Amino acid sequence: MQRQKTLKSSVEISGKGLHSGKDVQMSIKPGEENSGIIFVRTDLPERPKIRATANNVTATLRATTLEESGVKVFTVEHLMSALNVCGIDNCEIELNAEEPPVLNGNSEDFFCAIKSAGAVEQQAERKIIRVEKIYRVDSESDNRFILALPYDGFRISFTSVNPHPVIGIQYRDFEITEEIYRKEIAPARTIAYEKEIQALYDMGMGLGGNEKNVIIYNDAGWLNKLNYPDELVRHKILDVIGDLRLVGFLKCHIIAAASGHALNTQLAKKIYADFN
């Protein structure tokens, strides 16, 4: 039997939101048994709470948005990814804005901060979600898909398909452990195409992005140094780990082709509905 875990001490992190560009101060605090992961908007009256569960996903454009009782928090996937791999069942995430800080555009700083705070075992039993049938979600417009298969562990096989010759097809397959995550996945940053950046700005998105926290490419090549030659597909795996934490701790093999937040969270909702 595995027991639930929370943080041993609080973690303080500050920075700018990736899309809002706003300064944000965030505290990740220990949580009570069976409380789950809860975001707390300290900038709003009565400090409303948003539970990090699949049925609270309301938008997936360039990020995963959670909403409860009309209150939102978005771009939660990088933090959720780190919390997943670090095995944190319960915590409260206080933030004075609608978006966690982007930091380096990956989950490395979140992972390191959580590990430095340490974890403490609680009395309640952890709920492990063991996938015992095939769950699949397909895009309605193209060949993108994501599926979950029965598997005694947590494994992700991801094929990234990008028509741009600079990127092309990338594939990685990882058994998700803390050590593999720290070395092979956590440092992988989010991505942007230079020609699309102004359009994002016009939509009020990407305002906190820069060449340190986003890998940027144009028709000639990459504009900044990559952490890995296939950094894009590794970041896609990072996102899957974060989006699927909205279900809980999964035992399954995820196979995905060009999936994004929309398909990831649709899969999460399908599994969540069967286990809650």
Secondary structure, 3 states (H helix, E strand, C coil): CCEEEEECCCEEEEEEECCCCCEEEEEEEECCCCCCEEEEECCCCCCCEEECCHHHEEECCCCCEEEECCEEEECCHHHHHHHHHCCCCEEEEEECCCCCECCCCCCHHHHHHHHHHCEEEEEEECCEEECCCCEEEECCCCCCEEEEECCCCEEEEEEEEECCCCCEEEEEEEECCHHHHHHHHCCCCEEEEHHHHHHHHHCCCCCCCCCCCEEEEECCEECCCCCCCCHHHHHHHHHHHHHHCCCCEEEEEEEEECCCHHHHHHHHHHHHHHHC
